Amino acid sequence: MAVDPASFTRAMSRIPCPVTVATTLDAAGRNWGFTASSFSSLSLDPPLVLICLGKAASTHAAFTATGRFMINILAEEHAGVARRFAAAGIDRFGAGDMEPCELGLPGLPDALVRVACSMHGILDGGDHSILVGRVEATHVSHRTPLVYCDRSFAAPRRPRAARESLAARGAPGARAHADPGGPPRSGKESELSCVSLSTRTA
């Protein structure tokens, strides 16, 4: 017997996940993007990653028709970006913080990591589509990652040696961190879980 949806969602919400914003351009040059935590590396040879998108999402048609897309892995200061790209009925690109980056795709200049992909394949994943990307270019910074767990955003605490090493190099995100925290558990974010962060994207 399959687990009931509430138990499954509760279990998945306990698993710390990366927070990403996937972006693409359609044939008319319009920007599309969504927030997702269902992101993972898949293969080294060839270099493949995957990200999942709910089939009911308004961005689904644009992403399943595109030949390339960008995955922006967010840093600790980007919780607002994650919320914006998970919200419905707004201009997600209206803040002007996305710029043309690798492969000419919309990217966050100060992202933790950017992964630019060509579309390798699209797989069925129940109520989601699994977008498999062949990695064509990457950008890496030394910022602290944003993490989603227990329906809240947080930032992992760096070991002292790592903080001192980054500080010596003058790298972004090198400062010491207080106890991780997230947004108040109210409103839209209180309903999210690691498995449903992309599902609830309109």
SVG drawing of the C-alpha trace seen along z (x, -y; Angstrom):
<svg xmlns="http://www.w3.org/2000/svg" viewBox="-3 -46 47 48">
<polyline fill="none" stroke="black" stroke-width="0.4" points="0.0,0.0 1.4,-3.4 2.0,-6.0 -0.7,-8.6 0.1,-12.1 0.2,-13.9 2.8,-11.4 4.9,-11.6 4.9,-15.4 5.7,-15.5 8.7,-13.2 10.0,-15.0 9.8,-18.4 12.4,-17.1 15.0,-16.7 17.3,-19.7 17.2,-20.8 19.0,-23.3 16.9,-26.2 17.1,-26.9 15.5,-29.1 15.3,-27.7 15.1,-30.1 14.7,-29.9 13.7,-31.9 10.9,-31.0 10.9,-31.3 9.6,-34.9 12.4,-35.8 10.2,-36.0 11.7,-35.1 10.2,-32.2 11.3,-31.0 10.2,-28.9 11.5,-28.1 12.4,-24.4 14.2,-22.4 14.0,-19.1 17.4,-19.5 20.3,-17.0 23.3,-16.0 22.7,-12.9 25.8,-11.9 29.4,-12.8 29.9,-11.4 28.0,-12.9 27.6,-15.8 23.8,-15.7 21.6,-17.3 17.9,-17.1 15.2,-19.4 11.5,-18.7 8.6,-20.9 4.9,-20.3 2.8,-19.5 0.2,-22.0 2.7,-24.9 2.2,-27.9 5.9,-27.5 5.6,-23.9 4.8,-24.5 7.7,-26.9 10.3,-24.6 9.2,-21.4 9.4,-23.2 12.8,-24.9 16.2,-23.6 18.2,-25.1 17.7,-26.3 19.6,-27.8 19.6,-26.6 20.5,-29.3 21.4,-27.7 20.6,-30.4 22.8,-31.8 21.6,-32.7 20.6,-36.2 18.2,-35.1 15.2,-34.0 13.2,-36.8 14.2,-35.7 13.0,-32.2 9.6,-33.5 9.2,-35.7 9.7,-32.9 7.3,-30.7 4.5,-33.3 1.7,-33.4 0.2,-36.4 3.3,-38.6 6.2,-39.6 8.9,-37.3 11.6,-39.2 10.3,-42.6 13.0,-43.2 15.6,-43.4 18.0,-41.1 18.3,-38.6 20.8,-39.3 22.0,-37.5 24.6,-35.0 25.9,-31.7 24.4,-30.7 22.6,-34.1 20.1,-32.7 18.6,-34.8 20.8,-34.3 21.4,-35.7 24.8,-37.4 25.5,-36.7 24.1,-33.2 25.9,-30.5 26.2,-28.4 24.8,-28.8 24.4,-25.7 23.6,-26.3 22.1,-23.3 20.9,-22.1 17.8,-19.9 18.9,-16.3 15.5,-14.8 12.2,-15.0 11.0,-12.1 7.6,-11.4 7.6,-11.7 4.0,-11.3 2.5,-14.8 5.9,-16.3 8.1,-16.3 11.8,-15.6 13.9,-18.0 17.3,-16.4 19.9,-18.9 23.3,-18.4 25.6,-20.9 27.2,-23.3 28.7,-25.9 28.9,-26.7 29.7,-29.5 30.7,-29.0 31.0,-31.5 32.0,-31.1 28.8,-32.3 26.8,-30.4 24.0,-28.3 20.3,-28.8 18.7,-25.7 15.0,-24.7 14.0,-22.5 11.0,-22.2 9.1,-24.6 11.6,-27.4 14.7,-28.9 18.0,-28.6 21.8,-28.8 24.2,-26.2 26.8,-27.3 30.3,-27.1 33.1,-25.4 35.5,-28.0 38.4,-26.9 36.3,-27.3 35.2,-30.8 38.7,-31.9 39.9,-30.5 37.2,-32.5 37.9,-35.6 41.6,-35.4 40.7,-35.4 38.2,-38.1 35.5,-35.9 31.8,-36.8 29.9,-35.0 33.0,-34.8 31.5,-36.4 30.7,-34.4 27.0,-33.3 24.6,-33.4 22.2,-30.5 20.4,-29.7 16.9,-31.1 14.1,-31.3 11.0,-33.4 8.2,-33.3 6.1,-30.2 3.1,-31.9 1.6,-32.6 2.7,-30.8 6.0,-29.5 4.4,-27.7 2.7,-25.4 5.9,-24.5 7.9,-21.4 11.0,-20.2 8.9,-17.9 6.3,-20.6 8.4,-23.8 8.2,-23.4 4.7,-22.0 3.3,-25.1 4.9,-27.3 2.2,-28.8"/>
</svg>
